[in-house]
Amino acid sequence: MANIKSAKKRILVTETRTARNKAIKSEVKTMVKKVYAAIDSKDQEAAKAALKAAISTMDKATSKGVYHKNTTSRKISRMQKAINEMA
């Protein structure tokens, strides 16, 4: 355990940020699963609606620094491609 006051604070701040990032990542994963579930059920309208919600969630995560912008772009592109191939 840290003895220095600033080191103790860093530990607390790291725990707080880790919890926040974990919650955000979990939300993104849930939204992505909903998109792929709609794609698997061959429901294009539901897939498009789920994609819109997923993009919003992923963009928020990117703006908070949880994901790199290229990672978000790649995941969105793959989901969009999967939806377009349904038609």
Secondary structure as a PSIPRED ss2 file (coil, helix, strand):
# PSIPRED VFORMAT (PSIPRED V4.0)

   1 M C   1.000  0.000  0.000
   2 A C   1.000  0.000  0.000
   3 N C   1.000  0.000  0.000
   4 I C   1.000  0.000  0.000
   5 K H   0.000  1.000  0.000
   6 S H   0.000  1.000  0.000
   7 A H   0.000  1.000  0.000
   8 K H   0.000  1.000  0.000
   9 K H   0.000  1.000  0.000
  10 R H   0.000  1.000  0.000
  11 I H   0.000  1.000  0.000
  12 L H   0.000  1.000  0.000
  13 V H   0.000  1.000  0.000
  14 T H   0.000  1.000  0.000
  15 E H   0.000  1.000  0.000
  16 T H   0.000  1.000  0.000
  17 R H   0.000  1.000  0.000
  18 T H   0.000  1.000  0.000
  19 A H   0.000  1.000  0.000
  20 R H   0.000  1.000  0.000
  21 N H   0.000  1.000  0.000
  22 K H   0.000  1.000  0.000
  23 A H   0.000  1.000  0.000
  24 I H   0.000  1.000  0.000
  25 K H   0.000  1.000  0.000
  26 S H   0.000  1.000  0.000
  27 E H   0.000  1.000  0.000
  28 V H   0.000  1.000  0.000
  29 K H   0.000  1.000  0.000
  30 T H   0.000  1.000  0.000
  31 M H   0.000  1.000  0.000
  32 V H   0.000  1.000  0.000
  33 K H   0.000  1.000  0.000
  34 K H   0.000  1.000  0.000
  35 V H   0.000  1.000  0.000
  36 Y H   0.000  1.000  0.000
  37 A H   0.000  1.000  0.000
  38 A H   0.000  1.000  0.000
  39 I H   0.000  1.000  0.000
  40 D H   0.000  1.000  0.000
  41 S C   1.000  0.000  0.000
  42 K C   1.000  0.000  0.000
  43 D C   1.000  0.000  0.000
  44 Q H   0.000  1.000  0.000
  45 E H   0.000  1.000  0.000
  46 A H   0.000  1.000  0.000
  47 A H   0.000  1.000  0.000
  48 K H   0.000  1.000  0.000
  49 A H   0.000  1.000  0.000
  50 A H   0.000  1.000  0.000
  51 L H   0.000  1.000  0.000
  52 K H   0.000  1.000  0.000
  53 A H   0.000  1.000  0.000
  54 A H   0.000  1.000  0.000
  55 I H   0.000  1.000  0.000
  56 S H   0.000  1.000  0.000
  57 T H   0.000  1.000  0.000
  58 M H   0.000  1.000  0.000
  59 D H   0.000  1.000  0.000
  60 K H   0.000  1.000  0.000
  61 A H   0.000  1.000  0.000
  62 T H   0.000  1.000  0.000
  63 S H   0.000  1.000  0.000
  64 K C   1.000  0.000  0.000
  65 G C   1.000  0.000  0.000
  66 V C   1.000  0.000  0.000
  67 Y C   1.000  0.000  0.000
  68 H C   1.000  0.000  0.000
  69 K H   0.000  1.000  0.000
  70 N H   0.000  1.000  0.000
  71 T H   0.000  1.000  0.000
  72 T H   0.000  1.000  0.000
  73 S H   0.000  1.000  0.000
  74 R H   0.000  1.000  0.000
  75 K H   0.000  1.000  0.000
  76 I H   0.000  1.000  0.000
  77 S H   0.000  1.000  0.000
  78 R H   0.000  1.000  0.000
  79 M H   0.000  1.000  0.000
  80 Q H   0.000  1.000  0.000
  81 K H   0.000  1.000  0.000
  82 A H   0.000  1.000  0.000
  83 I H   0.000  1.000  0.000
  84 N H   0.000  1.000  0.000
  85 E H   0.000  1.000  0.000
  86 M H   0.000  1.000  0.000
  87 A C   1.000  0.000  0.000
